[in-house]
Amino acid sequence: MEDTKEKVGIDVKCWRCEGVSTLHAVLEDIWSWQDGELIQNAMPYLSATERELLISRTCDSCWDKMYG
């Protein structure tokens, strides 16, 4: 069964390099996460890198530079 819920674009700015990435997620899933649902359960369609960007505001490139 194909997911037919509309996704919204979310611009997320990395706190370190200030690069902006646009992620696409279902609005209800974002609210669910903000209400306490684990992000991997609320938005399993996002990659681990995208979920980390939402959680910590750290892009993959900066994460690798900091924690290699």
N, C-alpha and C positions, 0 to 999 in steps of 0.2 A: 504494500500500500504506500503510495507516494505522499509525502508530507505536503499539504497544500496551504499551510499557514504562511502568511506573508512575513518576510524578514525585513527588518529595518537596518539601515546603515548606521554604524556607530563609529565615529572618529575617536581614536584613542592616541594620545600623545605620550611618547616615552619620556619619562622624567629625566633621563640621563642625556640622551642625544637630541631630544625634542622632535624626533621624527614622528610623523603622523601615519597611522595605519587605519584603514577602514575595515571593520568587521561587520558581518551580516548575521543577525540573530532575530529570533521571534521575540517580540516585545513581552509577551506573557512569560517566556522563559527567563528573560532578564529580571522581571519582577519576582519570579519564583526564587531565583538566586539571591536577590537582594533581601528576600524574606527569610533566608536561611537555608534554602536547599543547596546541597553541594553542587558546585558549578559543573562538574562532570556528569551529574545526573540531570541538571537543568538544561544543559546545552551540550549533549554528547556529540553533536554534529560539528562542533568547533574542534580544531586541533588542540593538542596540549599547549603548543606555543601561543595560539590565540587566547586560550583560557588564561594562561599566565599573564599575558598582556593586560587582560581585564583585571586580574587580581592585583598585580603588583605595579602595573603601568611601566613594565620593563620589556622592551622589544627583545627578540631572540638574539640579535647581534650583540646588544649590550649585555644580555644575560651571559652569553658565551665569553665576553671580555672580562666580566667580573668573576665568573665561577668556572670558566673553561672546562 
